Amino acid sequence: MTTDRLSSGWEIAIFVCGCPIACADRPAVRHMSRHWIRVRGATVDLELVPEDEMAVVIARKIKTLKTKRVE
């Protein structure tokens, strides 16, 4: 995980933690992006996702956020 501070921040970021506790998900990090996709153990944004579907679910969420940004 990088904690470089960008002047404008990121539009979309993916926060990946190895377990559901996500102890690194802190306010000091959250402000770095407008939208976060949180992967915590076997969940994506608190929804249980089979391991072999994680990449597809994350890609779908990115596409949805990018589409909302254009509208």
TORPA-4810 file (N, C-alpha, C, O; in nm, 3 decimals):
<nodes>
NODE_1_0.085_-0.118_0.000_0.000_0.000_0.000_0.089_0.123_0.000_0.186_0.131_0.075_M
NODE_2_0.055_0.217_-0.082_0.128_0.343_-0.083_0.046_0.449_-0.010_-0.077_0.447_-0.014_T
NODE_3_0.113_0.539_0.056_0.042_0.648_0.123_0.084_0.782_0.065_0.072_0.886_0.131_T
NODE_4_0.134_0.780_-0.060_0.168_0.906_-0.125_0.043_0.993_-0.133_-0.065_0.945_-0.169_D
NODE_5_0.058_1.118_-0.100_-0.057_1.209_-0.106_-0.054_1.284_-0.239_0.043_1.352_-0.271_R
NODE_6_-0.160_1.269_-0.313_-0.172_1.340_-0.439_-0.254_1.465_-0.415_-0.347_1.464_-0.335_L
NODE_7_-0.220_1.571_-0.484_-0.291_1.696_-0.462_-0.439_1.684_-0.495_-0.523_1.741_-0.426_S
NODE_8_-0.472_1.610_-0.599_-0.613_1.597_-0.637_-0.674_1.466_-0.587_-0.796_1.450_-0.594_S
NODE_9_-0.594_1.374_-0.537_-0.644_1.246_-0.492_-0.678_1.157_-0.610_-0.674_1.199_-0.726_G
NODE_10_-0.712_1.036_-0.579_-0.751_0.942_-0.684_-0.902_0.944_-0.698_-0.973_0.972_-0.602_W
NODE_11_-0.949_0.915_-0.815_-1.093_0.904_-0.838_-1.144_0.771_-0.782_-1.244_0.767_-0.710_E
NODE_12_-1.073_0.662_-0.815_-1.111_0.528_-0.771_-0.986_0.457_-0.722_-0.881_0.464_-0.785_I
NODE_13_-0.998_0.388_-0.609_-0.886_0.310_-0.557_-0.938_0.178_-0.503_-1.055_0.166_-0.466_A
NODE_14_-0.850_0.080_-0.500_-0.885_-0.052_-0.447_-0.803_-0.074_-0.320_-0.680_-0.066_-0.322_I
NODE_15_-0.872_-0.102_-0.213_-0.809_-0.127_-0.084_-0.811_-0.278_-0.061_-0.919_-0.335_-0.048_F
NODE_16_-0.697_-0.342_-0.057_-0.690_-0.487_-0.045_-0.631_-0.525_0.089_-0.518_-0.488_0.122_V
NODE_17_-0.707_-0.599_0.167_-0.663_-0.650_0.296_-0.676_-0.802_0.295_-0.765_-0.856_0.229_C
NODE_18_-0.590_-0.870_0.365_-0.593_-1.015_0.368_-0.701_-1.076_0.455_-0.730_-1.195_0.444_G
NODE_19_-0.761_-0.995_0.541_-0.865_-1.050_0.628_-0.979_-0.948_0.643_-0.961_-0.832_0.607_C
NODE_20_-1.095_-0.990_0.694_-1.210_-0.901_0.706_-1.193_-0.786_0.805_-1.269_-0.690_0.801_P
NODE_21_-1.095_-0.795_0.895_-1.077_-0.690_0.995_-1.029_-0.561_0.931_-1.071_-0.452_0.972_I
NODE_22_-0.943_-0.570_0.832_-0.895_-0.454_0.755_-0.839_-0.345_0.846_-0.881_-0.229_0.838_A
NODE_23_-0.744_-0.381_0.931_-0.690_-0.283_1.027_-0.618_-0.165_0.961_-0.600_-0.062_1.025_C
NODE_24_-0.577_-0.178_0.836_-0.510_-0.066_0.768_-0.608_0.034_0.709_-0.568_0.140_0.663_A
NODE_25_-0.737_0.001_0.709_-0.840_0.091_0.656_-0.868_0.200_0.760_-0.954_0.185_0.847_D
NODE_26_-0.794_0.307_0.749_-0.800_0.415_0.848_-0.834_0.548_0.782_-0.815_0.563_0.661_R
NODE_27_-0.883_0.644_0.857_-0.917_0.775_0.801_-0.801_0.840_0.726_-0.823_0.908_0.626_P
NODE_28_-0.678_0.821_0.773_-0.563_0.882_0.707_-0.547_0.831_0.563_-0.490_0.899_0.479_A
NODE_29_-0.596_0.712_0.537_-0.587_0.654_0.403_-0.714_0.684_0.324_-0.706_0.713_0.204_V
NODE_30_-0.828_0.678_0.387_-0.958_0.695_0.319_-0.970_0.825_0.241_-1.036_0.829_0.138_R
NODE_31_-0.908_0.931_0.289_-0.923_1.061_0.222_-0.848_1.068_0.089_-0.864_1.163_0.013_H
NODE_32_-0.767_0.967_0.061_-0.683_0.970_-0.058_-0.759_0.942_-0.188_-0.705_0.964_-0.296_M
NODE_33_-0.882_0.893_-0.178_-0.958_0.861_-0.298_-1.104_0.900_-0.277_-1.156_0.897_-0.166_S
NODE_34_-1.169_0.938_-0.386_-1.312_0.971_-0.378_-1.397_0.846_-0.360_-1.495_0.847_-0.286_R
NODE_35_-1.359_0.739_-0.429_-1.435_0.613_-0.424_-1.338_0.499_-0.395_-1.232_0.489_-0.455_H
NODE_36_-1.377_0.414_-0.302_-1.297_0.297_-0.267_-1.373_0.171_-0.298_-1.494_0.163_-0.278_W
NODE_37_-1.301_0.072_-0.347_-1.351_-0.064_-0.356_-1.270_-0.139_-0.251_-1.148_-0.149_-0.262_I
NODE_38_-1.339_-0.191_-0.151_-1.270_-0.253_-0.038_-1.276_-0.405_-0.048_-1.383_-0.465_-0.047_R
NODE_39_-1.159_-0.465_-0.057_-1.146_-0.610_-0.059_-1.092_-0.649_0.078_-0.980_-0.613_0.116_V
NODE_40_-1.172_-0.723_0.150_-1.136_-0.765_0.286_-1.156_-0.915_0.297_-1.270_-0.962_0.308_R
NODE_41_-1.048_-0.989_0.294_-1.061_-1.135_0.299_-1.140_-1.183_0.178_-1.101_-1.159_0.064_G
NODE_42_-1.251_-1.250_0.203_-1.335_-1.306_0.096_-1.450_-1.214_0.058_-1.549_-1.260_0.000_A
NODE_43_-1.440_-1.085_0.090_-1.550_-0.994_0.058_-1.501_-0.879_-0.030_-1.385_-0.839_-0.026_T
NODE_44_-1.594_-0.827_-0.107_-1.572_-0.705_-0.183_-1.684_-0.611_-0.142_-1.802_-0.640_-0.165_V
NODE_45_-1.649_-0.498_-0.083_-1.748_-0.404_-0.030_-1.852_-0.475_0.056_-1.973_-0.455_0.043_D
NODE_46_-1.801_-0.559_0.145_-1.878_-0.633_0.246_-1.969_-0.743_0.188_-2.048_-0.800_0.262_L
NODE_47_-1.959_-0.773_0.059_-2.035_-0.882_-0.002_-1.942_-1.002_-0.020_-1.833_-0.988_-0.075_E
NODE_48_-1.986_-1.118_0.026_-1.907_-1.240_0.011_-1.895_-1.274_-0.138_-1.995_-1.282_-0.209_L
NODE_49_-1.771_-1.294_-0.184_-1.745_-1.321_-0.325_-1.653_-1.442_-0.335_-1.549_-1.446_-0.268_V
NODE_50_-1.689_-1.543_-0.417_-1.598_-1.656_-0.436_-1.465_-1.607_-0.493_-1.461_-1.515_-0.575_P
NODE_51_-1.356_-1.668_-0.448_-1.222_-1.624_-0.486_-1.205_-1.616_-0.638_-1.142_-1.523_-0.688_E
NODE_52_-1.260_-1.712_-0.711_-1.242_-1.714_-0.856_-1.325_-1.608_-0.928_-1.312_-1.592_-1.050_D
NODE_53_-1.410_-1.535_-0.856_-1.491_-1.428_-0.916_-1.448_-1.288_-0.872_-1.503_-1.188_-0.919_E
NODE_54_-1.350_-1.280_-0.783_-1.308_-1.150_-0.728_-1.270_-1.050_-0.836_-1.319_-0.937_-0.835_M
NODE_55_-1.185_-1.090_-0.928_-1.139_-0.997_-1.032_-1.255_-0.944_-1.115_-1.258_-0.826_-1.149_A
NODE_56_-1.349_-1.031_-1.149_-1.464_-0.989_-1.229_-1.551_-0.891_-1.152_-1.594_-0.790_-1.207_V
NODE_57_-1.576_-0.920_-1.025_-1.658_-0.831_-0.942_-1.591_-0.695_-0.926_-1.657_-0.591_-0.936_V
NODE_58_-1.461_-0.694_-0.901_-1.388_-0.568_-0.885_-1.390_-0.489_-1.015_-1.413_-0.368_-1.013_I
NODE_59_-1.366_-0.555_-1.128_-1.368_-0.487_-1.258_-1.506_-0.428_-1.286_-1.516_-0.317_-1.338_A
NODE_60_-1.611_-0.500_-1.251_-1.748_-0.451_-1.270_-1.772_-0.325_-1.185_-1.835_-0.230_-1.231_R
NODE_61_-1.723_-0.326_-1.063_-1.740_-0.210_-0.976_-1.665_-0.088_-1.031_-1.715_0.024_-1.025_K
NODE_62_-1.545_-0.111_-1.083_-1.469_-0.001_-1.142_-1.545_0.057_-1.262_-1.557_0.179_-1.276_I
NODE_63_-1.595_-0.030_-1.346_-1.670_0.015_-1.463_-1.794_0.094_-1.422_-1.825_0.197_-1.482_K
NODE_64_-1.864_0.046_-1.320_-1.983_0.117_-1.271_-1.947_0.255_-1.218_-2.016_0.352_-1.246_T
NODE_65_-1.840_0.264_-1.142_-1.798_0.394_-1.087_-1.755_0.489_-1.198_-1.785_0.608_-1.193_L
NODE_66_-1.684_0.437_-1.299_-1.641_0.522_-1.410_-1.762_0.571_-1.490_-1.764_0.685_-1.534_K
NODE_67_-1.862_0.485_-1.508_-1.983_0.524_-1.580_-2.058_0.632_-1.505_-2.106_0.728_-1.566_T
NODE_68_-2.070_0.620_-1.375_-2.137_0.721_-1.292_-2.066_0.855_-1.301_-2.129_0.960_-1.300_K
NODE_69_-1.933_0.850_-1.310_-1.854_0.972_-1.319_-1.882_1.047_-1.449_-1.883_1.170_-1.449_R
NODE_70_-1.904_0.976_-1.558_-1.929_1.037_-1.689_-2.068_1.097_-1.696_-2.088_1.198_-1.764_V
NODE_71_-2.164_1.037_-1.628_-2.304_1.084_-1.636_-2.322_1.219_-1.581_-2.433_1.272_-1.581_E
</nodes>
